[in-house]
Amino acid sequence: NISRQKLRKKIMNQISAKKIDEPCFTNDKEYTFEFYQHLLLFHTPTLSIDMGRPIGKIGIAQSLNGQPIKFMAAIVDKDTSALKPLWSFDIWHESLYSY
């Protein structure tokens, strides 16, 4: 069983070896990546963030005021500087309903 990380590396190595143009990054754009999925605990009765040993698990439903967590990818419109979503979806958890 190959891990997702090893599979991704294998695929990207194959793309790199072919010397093709896609996927690529350009210097005239700003890219921001934030990956926090390893901290979110969806399987617990209260939607929580695991901050590790010193702090522990912190419930975030109240901080979200009942709003779902949004996952999205967007680009900036060159003319208006507004974000144009490429895709966006909401993640709901049972603990959000009471707010």
HELIX and SHEET records of a PDB file:
HELIX    1   1 ARG A    4  LYS A   18  1                                  15    
HELIX    2   2 GLU A   94  LEU A   96  5                                   3    
SHEET    1   A 3 LEU A  40  LEU A  41  0                                        
SHEET    2   A 3 SER A  48  ASP A  50 -1                                        
SHEET    3   A 3 LYS A  57  GLY A  59 -1                                        
SHEET    1   B 2 ILE A  69  VAL A  76  0                                        
SHEET    2   B 2 LEU A  83  ILE A  91 -1                                        
END                                                                             
